[in-house]
Amino acid sequence: MENKIKTLLCFKMLIFNLSLSSMLISQNFSVRGHLWYSGLSSNDVPKNYSPVESKIGTISTFSMFKEFSNNQLLDFEYAHKIDHTFSGDSIISEEKIGLKFFNTNLNYKNTFGEPYRFWIRYSTNKLETRLGLQKIIFGPTQILRNLSWFDNVDLTDPIGQIDGVEAFRLKWFPSNSISLWSWYMLDDSSFGFRSELSHSSGEWGIAYHKDQKDNIGLDYRYDGYFGLWSESSLSSSENIKQIMTTLGLDYTLPIGNGLYLMTEFMSVQKEKPIESKDHYVAILANMPIGMIHQISVITQVSIKENKNYNFLRWSSTYDNFSLNYIFSINPKRNDYLPTKVPNILENFGSTFKIMFIYNY
């Protein structure tokens, strides 16, 4: 464990020194970010908690780049995130548990926030290398993602936050239709690779990641009269074997400014340690209304558990800010018993939320 910590610290020091060097030679930089505030009420309130929950947060991003001859580019990005949740006038513990659709994630944060991105990249026409805290995401599915090995994409989040991973990633583009990826995770020494092929028959991908399990993924997307895609993954070890498959379809109806419809179906089959099967369905619809407004609806269904998750958002986007009115209907916390659930209002019961986002 101590050797892993030392190695991780060495990598962070390397990123810092390389970033400092790029700062000294950089001629271009930018500062951007967004600030958000939301208030939420629910009909499923934990004992001794307020029926009103509020959040305030910000992500500030500083980036620099330096262009060299022969289309070479060196760039650096650092983003810092501060995010707090309040129940009434009281701040909720910094140890925050977030309940997602399939599992429970545990995130630790301190009062002064945490790095959101911290990476340096060197790229040419044929090659891209990036080292540090970065976003790694691939696969065509939008909601029922079985290739979300390194991301936490959530279409119900108006900010679109995606957590980063500390990694070294290499991309090579031998031709305009082929890309080859490889990566090494700095925290647990896991590694993997991916290959993508763009063809008239569609977009093809194959991926492999080795951690405590062997993870293999296949994906495909075709865009024609309608969009069609699939993702399949196999995770196996001595004690675990799980197969996941997702099929998706989308189409835009010529109604108003365009009514976008999308559906996905996922099958999950576990053979170890206990044999089980489950199926999930997701439906999304959104339509712009004029130049400013947009309405979105998302429904997710767990067929085996007989649970429905429903989300409706009306958003109004202006030059530097947006207003979001969000109504959701989800299972109540008693529906998860005996599983322990977090003492937060969001994602439980019927909720109404207003969210203000300012971009700078």
N, C-alpha and C positions, 0 to 999 in steps of 0.2 A: 504493500500500500504506500509506504514512504517513497519507494522508487517511482511509483506512478505520479505522486504529488510533485516530486522533484522534476520529473519529465515534463509535466504540465506547466509548472512554473517556468521552466526553461523555454518552452514554446511561447509562453506569454511574453517573456522578456525579449525573445526574438522578434515577435510581432511588434512590440513597443519600439525596439531599436530600428527595425526596418521602417516603421511608420514615422519615427523621428527623422530618419534620413530622407524619406519622401517629403516630409514637411519642409526640409531645408532646400530641396530642389524644386518643390512644387510652385507653379505659377498660377494655378487655378484652384479655388476652393468655394464651398457653398455651405450654408447653414439652413436647415429646414426642420420641420417637425409639425406636430399637432398636439393640441390640448383638448381634453374631453371632460365633460361633466354629465352625470346622469342621475335621475331619481326614479325609483321603482317602488311600486306597491304590490302586495300580494294577498291572496285569501288563504294562504297556507303559511302561517307565522309560527316559528318555534316558540316554546315557552320562554317568557321573560325577554323576548326580543321585540323590537319596534316593528310595526307594520310597514315602515318606510325604510328603504335601503338606498344609499347614494354612493356614487363612485366619482373620484376625481383622479386624473392621471395625465401624464404627458410623455411623449417620446421626442427627444431632441437629437438631431442627426447632423454631424459634421463630416464633410467629405472633401477630399483633395484629389487632384489627378495631375499627372505630368505626361505629355505626349512626347515621344521620341521619333526618330526617323524610322522608315520602313513599317509604319503602322503599329509601332510598339506603344503600349500604354501601361503606366504604373499608377494605381489609384489606391486610396485608403478610405475607410469609413469607420466612424465610431458613433454609436447611438446609445443613449442612456434613457432608461425607462423608470418612471416613478408612478406608482399606482396604489391607491388606498381605497378601502371600502368601509363605509360607516353604516351602523345600525342606529337610526335616530341621530343623536349627537355623539355617540360612542364609536370609536374606531374598532373594527373587527380585528382580531388577532392577525399579526403579520404572517402567521402560519396559515395560509389559506388553502382550502381544499376545493378544487373545481370539479364538479360532476359533469362528465361528458356522456355521450350517447351509449357507449359500450363499457367504459371503465371509469375509474376515479384516479385523477392525477393529483399529485401533491407538489406544490411549489413553495419554496422558501424565499422570502424577500425581506429586506430591512428597510428602515425608515427612509434612507436616502436612495432607495431604488437599486437598480442593478444594470449592468451592461446588457443592451439588447442586440447590438451588432458591434463587432470589433475585429476587422479583418483588413488584410492588405492583399492586393491582386496584381499580377503581371500578366498581360495578354498581348497576343499578336493575332494575325489573321487565322492562324492554324492552331493556336495553343492558348489555353487559359489556366493559370494556377492561382489558387486562393488559399490563404492560411488564416485561421482565426475563427471567431464566433460568427457564423454565417447561416443563411437559409439554404437548405438542400431539399428540393421538392421535385417530384416527377410523377408521372402517371396522369391519365386523362379524367379519372373520376372526380366529381365535384363534392359529393356528400358522403357516400358510403365507400370510403377510401381504405382499401386493404394494402396499398403501397405507401401509406403514410408512415414509413419507417423513421423519418426524421422530422416530420412536420405535424402541426395540429390545426390544419385548415378548418375554419368554422364559418360557413356562409352567413350565419346569424349575427356575426360580429360586424357592426358597421365600420369599425376601424380596420378590420382585416389583419389583425395581429397574427404573426406566425413566429413561434419561438425558434431560436437559432441553436446550432450545435457547434461545439469546438472541434474543428476538423481541418485537415489538409485535403483539398480537392483539386484534381487535375482533369481538364477537358482537352481532348485532341480532336480536331476536325480534319480528317484526311481528305474529305471531299465535301461538296455542298450538301450531299444527301446522307452523310454518315457522321455521327459523333460518338466518341468513346470517352467514358468517364471512369475515374477511379477515385477512391477516398480512403482516408485513414482517420478514425476518431481518436482525439487526443485524450479523452477521459478514460476510456476503457480498452483502448488498443484494438478495437474492432475495425474491420476493413471490408471493402467491397468494390464492385465495378458495375458499369451499365453500358449498354450499346443501344444506339438509336438509329433507325433507318427511315428516311423519308422517301416514299415511293408513290407512284400514281395510284397504287392500290390502297394506300393509307400510310399512317404513321405507326411504326413498329418499335417495340422496346423490350429488352430483356435485362434483368438486374439480378445481382447476387450480393448478399451481405452476410458476413460471418461474425457472429458475436457468441453468446452462449448457445445459440441455435444456428442451423443452416437455413437461410432465408432465400428463396428463389421467387422471382416475380416476372410475369409476362404481361404486356399491355399492348393495346391496339386501338387506333382511332381512325375513322373514316368520315370525311366531310363531303357530302354531296347534296342531293335534294333534302336530306335530313342528316343529322349527325349520329354516328353509331360508335360505341366504344366498349371495351372490355378490359378488366384487370383480373389477374389470377395470381395467387401467391401460395407458397407452401413453406411452412415453418416446421422444422423437425429437429429433434435431439433424442437422446436416449429415453427421456421421460415425456416428451411433448411431440405431438404431430397434429397440425392444423392446416386445413385447406380452405381458402377463401376465394370466392369468385364473384365479380360484380359485372353486370351488363347495364349499359346506359343508352339512352336515346333522347335526342332533342330536336325541336322544330320551332320555327318562328311563324306564327300565323299573321297574315296581313290585316290585322285589326288595329285601328288607331296608328300609333307610331311603331307597332310591332309587339305582339304578345308572344313572349318567349316561354316555351313549355319544355320541361325536362323531367325524366323519370329514371330512377336507378333501382336495380334489384340485386341484393346480395345474398349469397348462400355461404354459411359458415358450417364446416364439418370438422369436428374434433374426434380423433381416434385415441389419443392419449392425453392425460391420464384416465379420463372417463369419456366414453363414446357419447357424442351428442350432436344434434343438428339444430340449426336455427336459420330463419330467413328474415330479411329486412327489406322494406320498401321505402323509397324516398321520392317525393314529388315536389317540383319547384315551378313556380310561375312568376314572371315579373313583366311589367309593362311601364315604359316611360309615359308620363302624362305632361305634354308640353315640353318645354326646354328645362324645367326646373325640378319637377316632381317625378317620383317613381314609386310604384307599389310592388311589393314582393310578398309571396306566400310560400312557405316551406312546410311540408308535412312528412314526418318520419314515423314508420310503424315497425314495431318489433312483433312479429307474428306469433312466435312461441310464447312470449311473455304477455302478449295482448296489451301492449302499451303504445299510446299515441303521443307524439310530440308535435305541436302545431305552433307556427310562428307567422305573424303578419307584421309587415313594416311599411310605413309610409315615410318616405324621405324627401326632403327638399334641399337641394344643393345650390349654393350660391358661389360667388367668386372665392371667398376665403373661409366659408363656414357652411355647415349643414345642420339641419334639424331632423331628428329621427323619432317617430312615434311608433312604439313597438308593443304589440299585444301578443301574448303567448298563452297556450293552454297545454300543460304538461301533467304527468302523474303527480299526485301529492306524495309527501315524504312517507306517509303510512303505507303507500303502495310498494315501498322498497323493503319493508320489514321482512326478515330481521337484519338486513344490511344497514350498517350505520351510514348516515348521510350527513353532509355538512350543515351547519346552522346558518345558512344564507337563504335569502328569499328567491333569488334568480334560479330558474330552471325547475321550480316546484309550484304546482297548482296553477291558478290563473293569475297572470301578472300584467301590469301595464307600466311601460317605461318611456320616459322622455330623455333623449340624449342629444347634447349639443357638442359639436366637434368644430374646433377652429384650426385651420391650417395656415402655417406661416413658412 
